[in-house]
Amino acid sequence: MRHAPIDPALFIANRSRLVQQLPAGAVAVLHAADVLPTTGDGTLKIHPAGDLFWATGIEQEESVLVLAPGANDPANREMLFIRQPNEHLATWEGEKLTKERAMGISGIAKVRWVADLPAVLHALLCESSAVFLNANEHERAAIEVESRDVRMARQLMHRYPLHRFERLAPILRRLRAVKTAAEVALIRRAADITGAGLSRMLSALRPGVMEYELEAELAAEFIRHRGRMAYEPIIGSGKNACVLHYLDNDQPCSDGELVLVDVGASYANYASDLTRTYPVNGRFTPRQRAVYDAVHRVLVSSIARTTVGTSLREWKRAAQVEMATELVGLGLITSEQAASDSPDEPACKKYFMHGLGHSLGLGVHDMAPVDGPLEAGWVMTVEPGIYIPEEGLAVRLENDILVTANGPIDLCSHIPIAPDEIEQLLARPLGGGARV
């Protein structure tokens, strides 16, 4: 693994939380993600399945977790199945997990080879009444490829038609939304790495630099600190920043423009997600500063509203109302348009058309109840923006916020964001990255 070892207590605690949600006589099954093909005989590097990693810390392909808290044999109540290492795999793919290593990572005492899974699972199902199976139920998922979880679901429903089959996803959605202290520490680490990357990138920011050159500086710093990109970074200068999911990153950053940088490091599979907007030449124009100030005010207010008990709908709506007032001040909409604002037709929609934020964790858009309400332990991004294509100008700002019983905690507060701070930072020579 690239990251430092994680105390298995995290995964033991997560499994305990999951088992407490299962009824008597239940068996739950969680799979690793598939290795995805590219072209020819190529494959992508595996991206660990979030649910399996959350419960085990295991990142290896073809791994399966089986939980049967009511199994007659206590040794079968928690089992991990992994690929059996052999000489061929060692030569072509490298070292695979031994049973001992898998035990050490996961804290699971019973580790078996995946070839044993069909027989063991059959025996468990013969003494069980309900089977809890998993699927990707993220509300924004584009599901075009069948997963290992779904393939097994189809097979088991065919072989055991008289069993009761239930969904794991709603349970995991609630559990994963509330982060433990250990998970928050990993997200903090990812945010720290992102901050180091941005510091290094700013040393290369000047008129004429290419967007991909800035991306290269970020990637170098992330890798240096045992991280990786949590998602494809958005680095858009000038009018490119008005494209919400701009990914080309292949244009020059010109004098007088703003460059929007939406990037996050992932550490130990836990993501960060930050956005900063910088003046390419180091100084905001009066118009750029006015737009930046407006977005920054909405950011600060929205962070303050990221509190226990708030529904995500209310949270977003408050930001829309505030943004409409800011747009009037910028001359982008009229007072009459602001007065006609409604939840169905927000007055800010032309210039602020996306959501206010999302849950963050093992997914950049992590699993969480669709409308909350927010609970202590949630980590949310807060990311208002204003996009003015006719001016080739966009500003988006984003920080990662921990919800607590005592109010929100900004996990990115140490990463410069105030406009005066940004200009001061860009006015002095910078080294090759901050220490983490």
C-alpha positions in Angstrom: 0.0 0.0 0.0 1.2 3.5 -0.7 -0.2 5.1 2.5 1.0 4.4 6.0 -0.6 1.5 7.8 -4.0 2.2 9.4 -4.8 0.9 12.9 -7.3 -2.0 12.3 -9.4 -0.6 15.2 -11.0 1.7 12.6 -12.3 -1.3 10.5 -13.2 -3.4 13.5 -15.3 -0.5 14.8 -17.0 0.0 11.4 -17.9 -3.7 11.1 -19.3 -3.6 14.6 -21.5 -0.6 13.6 -22.7 -2.5 10.5 -23.4 -5.8 12.4 -25.6 -3.9 14.9 -27.9 -2.9 12.0 -28.4 -6.5 10.8 -31.4 -8.6 12.0 -31.1 -12.0 13.4 -30.4 -14.7 10.9 -28.8 -12.4 8.4 -25.8 -12.9 6.1 -24.1 -9.8 4.6 -21.7 -9.9 1.6 -19.4 -7.1 0.4 -17.1 -7.4 -2.7 -14.0 -5.7 -4.0 -14.3 -3.6 -7.1 -13.7 -5.1 -10.6 -10.4 -4.5 -12.4 -11.6 -2.5 -15.4 -10.4 -3.0 -19.0 -9.0 -0.2 -21.2 -8.0 -1.3 -24.7 -6.4 -4.5 -26.0 -5.2 -6.5 -22.9 -4.8 -3.3 -20.8 -6.5 -2.6 -17.5 -6.9 0.3 -15.1 -5.3 0.3 -11.7 -7.9 -1.0 -9.3 -9.8 1.6 -7.3 -10.7 0.0 -4.0 -14.4 -0.4 -3.4 -15.4 2.1 -0.8 -17.7 -0.1 1.2 -15.3 -3.0 1.4 -12.4 -0.7 2.4 -14.6 1.0 5.0 -15.3 -2.4 6.6 -11.9 -4.1 6.2 -9.1 -1.8 5.0 -8.5 -4.3 2.2 -7.5 -2.9 -1.3 -6.8 -6.2 -3.2 -9.0 -7.4 -6.1 -11.4 -10.3 -5.8 -11.6 -9.9 -2.0 -15.0 -10.6 -0.3 -16.2 -9.9 3.2 -18.9 -12.2 4.7 -20.7 -11.2 7.9 -23.0 -13.7 9.6 -23.4 -12.5 13.2 -25.8 -15.3 14.1 -23.8 -18.2 12.5 -23.9 -21.4 14.5 -20.1 -21.6 14.4 -18.7 -18.4 16.0 -15.6 -18.7 13.8 -17.9 -18.1 10.7 -19.5 -14.9 12.0 -16.8 -12.7 10.3 -14.8 -14.0 7.4 -12.6 -12.4 4.8 -11.9 -14.2 1.5 -8.8 -13.3 -0.6 -6.9 -14.5 -3.7 -4.4 -17.3 -2.9 -0.9 -16.1 -3.7 1.1 -18.2 -6.2 4.3 -18.0 -8.2 2.6 -16.8 -11.4 0.8 -13.9 -9.6 4.1 -13.0 -7.9 5.9 -12.8 -11.2 3.3 -10.9 -13.2 1.4 -8.8 -10.6 3.6 -8.7 -7.6 3.1 -9.7 -4.0 -0.5 -10.6 -2.9 -1.8 -10.6 0.6 -1.1 -13.6 2.8 -3.7 -14.6 5.3 -1.5 -13.2 8.1 -1.2 -9.8 6.4 -4.9 -9.6 5.7 -5.6 -10.4 9.3 -3.3 -7.6 10.4 -4.8 -5.0 8.1 -8.5 -5.9 8.8 -8.5 -7.2 12.3 -10.5 -10.2 11.0 -9.4 -13.5 12.6 -10.8 -15.9 9.9 -9.2 -15.3 6.5 -9.8 -17.9 3.8 -9.0 -18.2 0.1 -11.6 -16.9 -2.3 -11.9 -20.3 -4.0 -13.6 -21.5 -0.7 -16.3 -18.9 -0.9 -19.1 -20.8 -2.8 -19.1 -23.8 -0.4 -18.8 -21.7 2.8 -21.5 -19.3 1.7 -23.8 -22.2 0.8 -23.4 -23.6 4.3 -24.1 -20.2 5.9 -27.2 -19.6 3.7 -28.6 -23.0 4.7 -28.8 -21.7 8.3 -29.8 -18.1 7.5 -33.1 -16.5 6.5 -32.0 -13.1 5.0 -29.2 -12.1 2.7 -28.0 -8.5 2.6 -26.3 -7.7 -0.7 -24.7 -4.5 -1.9 -25.1 -2.3 -5.0 -24.1 1.2 -6.0 -27.2 3.3 -5.0 -25.6 6.7 -5.2 -28.4 9.0 -6.5 -26.1 10.5 -9.2 -24.5 7.2 -10.4 -24.5 6.3 -14.1 -24.8 2.6 -13.8 -23.8 1.0 -17.1 -21.4 -1.7 -16.0 -22.5 -4.6 -13.8 -20.5 -4.9 -10.6 -19.2 -8.0 -8.8 -21.8 -7.3 -6.1 -24.7 -7.3 -8.6 -23.4 -10.3 -10.4 -23.4 -12.3 -7.2 -26.8 -10.9 -6.2 -28.3 -12.3 -9.5 -26.6 -15.7 -9.0 -27.7 -16.0 -5.4 -31.3 -15.0 -6.1 -31.4 -17.7 -8.8 -29.9 -20.4 -6.6 -31.8 -19.5 -3.4 -35.2 -18.2 -4.5 -36.9 -18.8 -1.1 -34.5 -16.6 0.9 -35.3 -13.1 1.7 -32.9 -10.6 0.0 -32.3 -7.2 1.4 -30.3 -4.1 0.5 -27.1 -3.1 2.3 -26.7 0.2 0.6 -29.3 2.2 2.7 -27.5 0.9 5.9 -24.1 1.8 4.6 -25.3 5.2 3.4 -26.2 6.2 6.9 -23.2 4.7 8.6 -20.6 6.0 6.2 -21.9 9.5 6.4 -20.9 9.8 10.0 -17.1 9.7 10.2 -15.1 8.5 13.1 -12.2 10.4 14.6 -9.8 8.1 12.7 -11.5 8.8 9.4 -11.5 12.6 10.0 -7.8 12.4 10.6 -7.3 10.8 7.2 -9.4 13.4 5.5 -7.3 16.1 7.3 -4.2 14.5 6.0 -5.6 14.5 2.5 -6.4 18.2 2.9 -3.0 19.0 4.2 -1.4 17.3 1.1 -3.7 19.4 -1.1 -2.6 22.5 0.6 1.1 21.5 0.0 0.3 20.9 -3.6 -1.4 24.3 -4.0 1.6 26.0 -2.4 3.9 24.3 -4.8 1.7 25.1 -7.8 1.6 28.8 -6.9 5.4 29.0 -7.3 4.8 28.2 -11.0 1.8 30.5 -11.5 2.5 33.3 -13.9 1.2 34.7 -17.2 1.9 32.2 -20.0 2.1 29.0 -17.9 0.0 26.2 -19.2 -2.9 24.7 -17.2 -1.3 21.3 -17.5 2.0 22.6 -16.0 0.1 23.7 -12.9 -1.5 20.2 -12.8 2.0 18.7 -13.0 3.1 20.6 -9.9 0.1 19.4 -8.0 0.6 15.8 -9.0 4.3 15.9 -8.0 3.5 17.1 -4.5 0.6 14.7 -4.0 2.8 11.7 -4.9 5.7 13.0 -2.7 3.4 12.8 0.3 2.0 9.3 -0.5 -1.2 10.6 -2.0 -2.9 10.7 -5.4 -5.5 12.7 -7.2 -8.9 12.1 -5.6 -10.5 13.0 -9.0 -9.6 14.5 -12.3 -8.5 18.1 -11.4 -10.1 21.1 -13.0 -7.6 23.8 -13.8 -9.4 26.4 -15.9 -8.1 29.9 -16.8 -10.3 32.7 -18.0 -13.5 31.5 -19.8 -12.5 27.8 -19.2 -13.4 28.3 -15.5 -17.0 28.9 -16.5 -17.2 25.2 -17.6 -18.2 23.4 -14.4 -16.4 20.1 -15.3 -13.6 21.5 -17.5 -11.0 18.7 -17.7 -8.8 19.5 -20.7 -6.3 21.6 -18.7 -4.5 22.4 -22.0 -4.7 26.2 -22.4 -2.3 29.0 -21.4 -3.1 31.1 -18.3 -3.1 34.7 -19.6 -2.2 38.0 -17.9 -5.3 39.6 -16.4 -7.2 36.3 -16.1 -8.3 34.3 -13.1 -7.5 30.6 -12.9 -9.9 28.3 -11.1 -8.2 25.2 -9.5 -10.6 22.5 -8.2 -8.4 19.7 -6.9 -8.1 17.3 -4.0 -5.6 14.8 -2.8 -6.7 11.3 -1.7 -4.8 9.7 1.2 -5.5 6.1 2.2 -8.5 6.3 -0.1 -10.0 9.2 1.8 -10.6 12.3 -0.3 -10.2 16.0 0.1 -11.9 18.5 -2.3 -10.8 22.1 -2.5 -11.3 24.9 -4.9 -9.3 28.1 -5.1 -9.4 30.9 -7.7 -6.2 32.9 -8.3 -5.3 36.0 -10.3 -2.7 34.8 -12.9 -0.6 37.9 -12.5 -0.9 38.1 -8.8 -3.4 41.0 -8.5 -7.2 41.0 -8.7 -8.8 43.7 -10.9 -11.5 45.7 -9.2 -14.2 43.6 -11.0 -12.5 40.3 -10.2 -12.1 41.3 -6.5 -15.8 42.3 -6.3 -16.9 38.9 -7.6 -14.4 37.1 -5.4 -15.5 39.0 -2.3 -19.2 38.1 -3.1 -18.4 34.3 -3.4 -16.2 34.5 -0.2 -19.0 36.0 1.8 -21.4 33.3 0.7 -18.8 30.7 1.6 -18.3 32.0 5.1 -22.0 32.3 5.8 -22.7 28.8 4.3 -19.9 27.3 6.5 -21.5 28.8 9.6 -24.8 27.2 8.6 -23.3 23.7 8.3 -24.7 22.6 11.6 -26.3 19.6 13.2 -30.0 19.2 12.3 -29.9 21.2 9.1 -31.5 19.6 6.0 -29.4 19.8 2.9 -32.3 21.4 1.1 -32.5 24.2 3.6 -28.8 24.6 3.6 -28.6 25.0 -0.2 -31.6 27.3 -0.3 -30.1 29.7 2.2 -27.0 30.1 0.0 -29.2 30.7 -3.1 -31.1 33.5 -1.4 -27.8 35.1 -0.2 -26.2 34.7 -3.6 -29.1 36.5 -5.3 -28.5 39.5 -3.1 -24.8 39.4 -4.0 -25.6 39.2 -7.7 -27.8 42.4 -7.4 -24.8 44.1 -6.0 -22.6 43.0 -8.9 -25.2 44.2 -11.4 -25.8 40.7 -12.8 -29.5 40.6 -11.9 -32.0 43.3 -11.0 -33.7 43.8 -7.6 -37.0 42.8 -9.4 -35.4 39.5 -10.4 -34.2 38.9 -6.9 -37.6 39.6 -5.5 -39.1 36.9 -7.7 -36.8 34.3 -6.3 -38.3 30.9 -5.4 -37.1 27.4 -4.6 -38.2 26.2 -8.0 -36.7 29.1 -9.9 -33.8 30.6 -7.9 -32.9 34.1 -9.0 -29.2 33.2 -8.8 -29.5 30.2 -11.2 -28.0 31.8 -14.3 -24.8 32.6 -12.4 -24.8 30.0 -9.6 -26.4 26.9 -11.1 -24.9 24.0 -9.1 -25.3 22.6 -5.6 -23.7 24.1 -2.5 -21.8 21.0 -1.5 -21.7 17.3 -0.8 -20.6 14.6 1.6 -16.9 13.7 1.5 -15.0 10.6 2.6 -14.1 7.4 0.7 -15.9 9.0 -2.2 -15.4 12.5 -3.4 -19.2 12.6 -3.6 -19.5 10.2 -0.6 -22.5 8.2 0.4 -24.9 10.0 2.8 -28.7 10.4 3.2 -29.9 12.6 0.3 -31.4 15.4 2.4 -29.6 14.8 5.7 -30.3 16.2 8.2 -26.7 16.9 9.0 -25.3 15.0 12.0 -22.1 15.3 14.0 -19.4 13.5 12.1 -20.5 14.4 8.6 -17.8 16.0 6.5 -19.3 18.4 3.9 -17.8 20.4 1.1 -19.0 24.0 0.8 -18.5 25.4 -2.7 -20.4 28.5 -3.9 -19.4 30.1 -7.2 -20.3 32.8 -9.7 -19.8 32.1 -13.4 -20.0 35.0 -15.9 -19.2 33.5 -19.4 -19.8 36.9 -21.1 -17.0 38.3 -19.1 -14.7 35.2 -19.3 -14.8 35.3 -15.5 -15.6 32.7 -12.8 -14.9 32.3 -9.1 -15.5 29.2 -7.1 -14.2 28.7 -3.5 -14.5 25.4 -1.6 -13.4 24.1 1.8 -14.1 20.8 3.6 -16.2 21.2 6.8 -16.6 18.8 9.8 -20.0 19.0 11.4 -19.8 18.8 15.2 -22.2 19.3 18.1 -20.3 22.5 18.9 -20.5 23.9 15.4 -18.6 23.5 12.1 -14.9 22.9 11.9 -13.1 24.0 8.7 -10.5 21.3 7.9 -9.0 23.7 5.3 -8.8 26.8 7.3 -5.0 26.8 7.1 -5.0 26.9 3.3 -5.0 30.6 2.1 -8.4 31.8 0.8 -9.0 35.4 1.8 -8.3 37.7 -1.1 -5.8 39.9 0.6 -4.0 36.8 1.8 -4.0 35.4 -1.8 -2.4 38.6 -3.2 0.2 38.7 -0.5 1.0 35.1 -1.1 1.5 35.7 -4.8 3.5 38.8 -4.3 6.5 36.9 -2.7 8.7 34.2 -4.1 7.5 30.7 -3.1 9.5 27.6 -2.6 8.8 24.2 -4.0 6.0 23.2 -1.8 5.0 23.4 1.9 5.9 20.9 4.5 3.2 18.5 5.6 
